[in-house]
């Protein structure tokens, strides 16, 4: 899971930048609306909505904004009709890229996503060309220097954790089935264990190792995709060379 961890750190920095640009609330509202429309307005019965609401709260989105987005999603308030559209393609060096969008204009969004891929030496492909290599999973990152790997494993495996890895510096990655995501988080909270991030995401089954030049190009592609107003999530399967990881962490 090294590649995913590297991107998780980069994505965290990216989210802070999004807040400064004032784009994050708009994206979060769209995610809340879409989740509510698909699974209902009760977060306790709709895990995708629960996750979207938690992200909004972490970003300090006002409660009224969250509630309005939920009501728009279920049709109790007038709002824009959004469509979930997934795009798939490749970045420089052959890294697979999945782009999930929420759009009120399929033609406009598709044209703009294609242009972004082309401008970074990537290629937009047909639906299904890379998604076969990804699986929807709960993915939780915790940083607990005071606990051993064995202790974390014992606390979480009974809650449904399928894969567990520690990096040796107190950072642990937990992977579980989407239906076990809530029980794993509950187990962590019950034992007073905080997590750095927790989401249901697309986890790649295999990875592509990039050299430093293709790594920079692929990161530029990911950055511009995430900046796009209609993009809700971007997933990839690249591993960055260590020298680029160190450069980005400075």
GUMIPA-929572 format. One record per residue (C-alpha): residue number from 1; x, y, z. Coordinates in nm, 2 decimals. Example, Ala and Ser with C-alpha at 12.3 -4.5 7.8 and 13.67 -1.06 7.14 Angstrom:
2
<1 <1.23 -0.45 0.78>>;
<2 <1.37 -0.11 0.71>>;
***
This chain:
250
<1 <0.00 0.00 0.00>>;
<2 <0.30 0.23 -0.03>>;
<3 <0.17 0.41 -0.33>>;
<4 <-0.17 0.48 -0.17>>;
<5 <0.00 0.61 0.14>>;
<6 <0.21 0.85 -0.06>>;
<7 <-0.09 0.98 -0.24>>;
<8 <-0.29 1.00 0.09>>;
<9 <-0.02 1.25 0.22>>;
<10 <-0.02 1.45 -0.09>>;
<11 <-0.40 1.45 -0.10>>;
<12 <-0.41 1.59 0.25>>;
<13 <-0.19 1.88 0.15>>;
<14 <-0.42 1.93 -0.15>>;
<15 <-0.73 1.95 0.06>>;
<16 <-0.58 2.23 0.26>>;
<17 <-0.50 2.42 -0.06>>;
<18 <-0.86 2.37 -0.17>>;
<19 <-0.99 2.54 0.14>>;
<20 <-0.78 2.85 0.06>>;
<21 <-0.92 2.85 -0.29>>;
<22 <-1.28 2.84 -0.16>>;
<23 <-1.37 2.54 -0.37>>;
<24 <-1.40 2.28 -0.10>>;
<25 <-1.75 2.37 0.02>>;
<26 <-1.89 2.35 -0.33>>;
<27 <-1.75 2.00 -0.38>>;
<28 <-1.87 1.88 -0.04>>;
<29 <-2.22 2.01 -0.11>>;
<30 <-2.23 1.82 -0.43>>;
<31 <-2.12 1.50 -0.26>>;
<32 <-2.38 1.54 0.01>>;
<33 <-2.65 1.60 -0.24>>;
<34 <-2.56 1.30 -0.45>>;
<35 <-2.52 1.07 -0.15>>;
<36 <-2.86 1.18 -0.01>>;
<37 <-3.03 1.14 -0.35>>;
<38 <-2.90 0.78 -0.38>>;
<39 <-2.93 0.65 -0.03>>;
<40 <-3.18 0.88 0.16>>;
<41 <-3.13 1.16 0.40>>;
<42 <-3.06 0.97 0.72>>;
<43 <-2.68 0.94 0.77>>;
<44 <-2.72 0.65 1.01>>;
<45 <-2.87 0.45 0.73>>;
<46 <-2.66 0.59 0.44>>;
<47 <-2.29 0.53 0.49>>;
<48 <-2.19 0.74 0.19>>;
<49 <-2.39 1.04 0.32>>;
<50 <-2.24 0.98 0.67>>;
<51 <-1.89 1.00 0.52>>;
<52 <-1.97 1.31 0.31>>;
<53 <-2.12 1.49 0.62>>;
<54 <-1.82 1.40 0.83>>;
<55 <-1.58 1.55 0.56>>;
<56 <-1.79 1.86 0.56>>;
<57 <-1.77 1.89 0.94>>;
<58 <-1.40 1.84 0.93>>;
<59 <-1.38 2.13 0.68>>;
<60 <-1.58 2.35 0.92>>;
<61 <-1.87 2.37 0.67>>;
<62 <-2.17 2.54 0.85>>;
<63 <-2.44 2.31 0.97>>;
<64 <-2.71 2.50 0.77>>;
<65 <-2.51 2.44 0.45>>;
<66 <-2.50 2.07 0.52>>;
<67 <-2.87 2.04 0.60>>;
<68 <-2.96 2.24 0.29>>;
<69 <-2.75 2.01 0.07>>;
<70 <-2.92 1.70 0.22>>;
<71 <-3.26 1.84 0.16>>;
<72 <-3.17 1.94 -0.20>>;
<73 <-3.04 1.59 -0.26>>;
<74 <-3.37 1.42 -0.16>>;
<75 <-3.58 1.68 -0.35>>;
<76 <-3.72 1.87 -0.05>>;
<77 <-3.56 2.19 -0.17>>;
<78 <-3.50 2.30 -0.53>>;
<79 <-3.15 2.24 -0.65>>;
<80 <-2.94 2.15 -0.95>>;
<81 <-2.98 1.79 -1.08>>;
<82 <-2.64 1.63 -1.07>>;
<83 <-2.53 1.31 -1.25>>;
<84 <-2.26 1.08 -1.13>>;
<85 <-2.01 1.02 -1.42>>;
<86 <-1.70 0.81 -1.40>>;
<87 <-1.40 0.86 -1.64>>;
<88 <-1.11 0.62 -1.68>>;
<89 <-0.77 0.66 -1.84>>;
<90 <-0.39 0.66 -1.80>>;
<91 <-0.13 0.91 -1.69>>;
<92 <0.23 0.94 -1.80>>;
<93 <0.41 0.62 -1.74>>;
<94 <0.10 0.41 -1.76>>;
<95 <-0.05 0.47 -1.42>>;
<96 <-0.43 0.39 -1.42>>;
<97 <-0.65 0.69 -1.32>>;
<98 <-1.02 0.69 -1.23>>;
<99 <-1.21 1.02 -1.20>>;
<100 <-1.55 1.04 -1.04>>;
<101 <-1.75 1.35 -1.11>>;
<102 <-2.08 1.51 -1.02>>;
<103 <-2.20 1.71 -1.32>>;
<104 <-2.50 1.91 -1.44>>;
<105 <-2.37 1.90 -1.80>>;
<106 <-2.22 1.57 -1.92>>;
<107 <-2.08 1.71 -2.25>>;
<108 <-1.90 2.00 -2.08>>;
<109 <-1.75 1.79 -1.81>>;
<110 <-1.64 1.52 -2.05>>;
<111 <-1.47 1.76 -2.28>>;
<112 <-1.28 1.93 -1.99>>;
<113 <-1.17 1.61 -1.83>>;
<114 <-1.03 1.49 -2.17>>;
<115 <-0.84 1.81 -2.22>>;
<116 <-0.68 1.78 -1.87>>;
<117 <-0.56 1.43 -1.95>>;
<118 <-0.42 1.54 -2.29>>;
<119 <-0.24 1.84 -2.14>>;
<120 <-0.04 1.61 -1.90>>;
<121 <0.06 1.34 -2.15>>;
<122 <-0.23 1.12 -2.04>>;
<123 <-0.50 0.95 -2.23>>;
<124 <-0.87 0.92 -2.15>>;
<125 <-0.99 0.56 -2.22>>;
<126 <-1.31 0.36 -2.25>>;
<127 <-1.53 0.29 -1.95>>;
<128 <-1.39 -0.02 -1.77>>;
<129 <-1.04 0.01 -1.91>>;
<130 <-0.88 0.05 -1.56>>;
<131 <-1.16 0.00 -1.30>>;
<132 <-1.11 -0.38 -1.32>>;
<133 <-0.79 -0.33 -1.13>>;
<134 <-0.96 -0.14 -0.84>>;
<135 <-1.18 -0.26 -0.56>>;
<136 <-1.40 -0.06 -0.33>>;
<137 <-1.27 -0.08 0.03>>;
<138 <-1.27 0.10 0.36>>;
<139 <-0.93 0.26 0.41>>;
<140 <-0.82 0.40 0.74>>;
<141 <-0.49 0.55 0.84>>;
<142 <-0.39 0.58 1.20>>;
<143 <-0.08 0.72 1.36>>;
<144 <-0.02 0.57 1.70>>;
<145 <0.33 0.56 1.82>>;
<146 <0.23 0.44 2.17>>;
<147 <0.08 0.11 2.04>>;
<148 <0.25 -0.20 1.90>>;
<149 <0.14 -0.35 1.57>>;
<150 <0.01 -0.65 1.76>>;
<151 <-0.21 -0.44 1.98>>;
<152 <-0.36 -0.25 1.69>>;
<153 <-0.41 -0.58 1.50>>;
<154 <-0.59 -0.74 1.80>>;
<155 <-0.82 -0.44 1.84>>;
<156 <-0.93 -0.42 1.48>>;
<157 <-0.93 -0.77 1.33>>;
<158 <-1.24 -0.88 1.51>>;
<159 <-1.42 -0.57 1.37>>;
<160 <-1.36 -0.67 1.01>>;
<161 <-1.01 -0.55 0.91>>;
<162 <-0.89 -0.76 0.61>>;
<163 <-0.55 -0.62 0.56>>;
<164 <-0.32 -0.45 0.81>>;
<165 <0.02 -0.29 0.76>>;
<166 <0.25 -0.08 0.97>>;
<167 <0.53 0.13 0.83>>;
<168 <0.75 0.11 1.14>>;
<169 <0.70 0.48 1.24>>;
<170 <0.37 0.45 1.41>>;
<171 <0.16 0.48 1.09>>;
<172 <-0.08 0.19 1.02>>;
<173 <-0.31 0.12 0.72>>;
<174 <-0.63 -0.07 0.78>>;
<175 <-0.83 -0.21 0.49>>;
<176 <-1.18 -0.36 0.52>>;
<177 <-1.49 -0.43 0.32>>;
<178 <-1.72 -0.13 0.28>>;
<179 <-1.99 -0.30 0.49>>;
<180 <-1.74 -0.34 0.78>>;
<181 <-1.62 0.02 0.76>>;
<182 <-1.84 0.16 1.03>>;
<183 <-1.77 -0.13 1.27>>;
<184 <-1.39 -0.08 1.23>>;
<185 <-1.42 0.29 1.31>>;
<186 <-1.65 0.21 1.60>>;
<187 <-1.39 -0.03 1.74>>;
<188 <-1.12 0.24 1.71>>;
<189 <-1.33 0.50 1.89>>;
<190 <-1.44 0.25 2.16>>;
<191 <-1.07 0.20 2.25>>;
<192 <-0.98 0.57 2.23>>;
<193 <-0.78 0.54 1.91>>;
<194 <-0.80 0.84 1.67>>;
<195 <-0.75 0.81 1.29>>;
<196 <-0.58 1.05 1.06>>;
<197 <-0.82 0.97 0.77>>;
<198 <-1.10 0.72 0.71>>;
<199 <-1.29 0.68 0.38>>;
<200 <-1.44 0.43 0.15>>;
<201 <-1.22 0.44 -0.15>>;
<202 <-1.10 0.25 -0.46>>;
<203 <-0.79 0.04 -0.37>>;
<204 <-0.58 -0.08 -0.66>>;
<205 <-0.49 -0.45 -0.68>>;
<206 <-0.15 -0.38 -0.85>>;
<207 <0.07 -0.07 -0.88>>;
<208 <0.29 0.10 -1.14>>;
<209 <0.63 0.23 -1.04>>;
<210 <0.70 0.57 -1.20>>;
<211 <1.03 0.74 -1.26>>;
<212 <1.08 1.10 -1.14>>;
<213 <0.97 1.26 -1.47>>;
<214 <0.65 1.06 -1.51>>;
<215 <0.59 1.10 -1.14>>;
<216 <0.59 1.48 -1.17>>;
<217 <0.36 1.46 -1.48>>;
<218 <0.12 1.23 -1.31>>;
<219 <0.10 1.44 -1.00>>;
<220 <0.03 1.75 -1.21>>;
<221 <-0.25 1.55 -1.38>>;
<222 <-0.39 1.45 -1.04>>;
<223 <-0.37 1.81 -0.91>>;
<224 <-0.56 1.96 -1.21>>;
<225 <-0.82 1.69 -1.20>>;
<226 <-0.88 1.75 -0.83>>;
<227 <-0.90 2.12 -0.89>>;
<228 <-1.19 2.08 -1.13>>;
<229 <-1.52 2.19 -0.99>>;
<230 <-1.71 1.88 -1.10>>;
<231 <-1.45 1.63 -0.98>>;
<232 <-1.54 1.45 -0.65>>;
<233 <-1.27 1.19 -0.63>>;
<234 <-0.96 1.08 -0.82>>;
<235 <-0.79 0.74 -0.78>>;
<236 <-0.47 0.60 -0.92>>;
<237 <-0.23 0.31 -0.87>>;
<238 <0.12 0.47 -0.89>>;
<239 <0.42 0.44 -0.67>>;
<240 <0.65 0.75 -0.67>>;
<241 <1.03 0.72 -0.66>>;
<242 <1.17 0.79 -0.31>>;
<243 <1.36 1.10 -0.43>>;
<244 <1.03 1.25 -0.54>>;
<245 <0.85 1.16 -0.22>>;
<246 <1.13 1.33 -0.02>>;
<247 <1.11 1.63 -0.25>>;
<248 <0.74 1.67 -0.19>>;
<249 <0.77 1.63 0.19>>;
<250 <1.01 1.93 0.22>>;
***
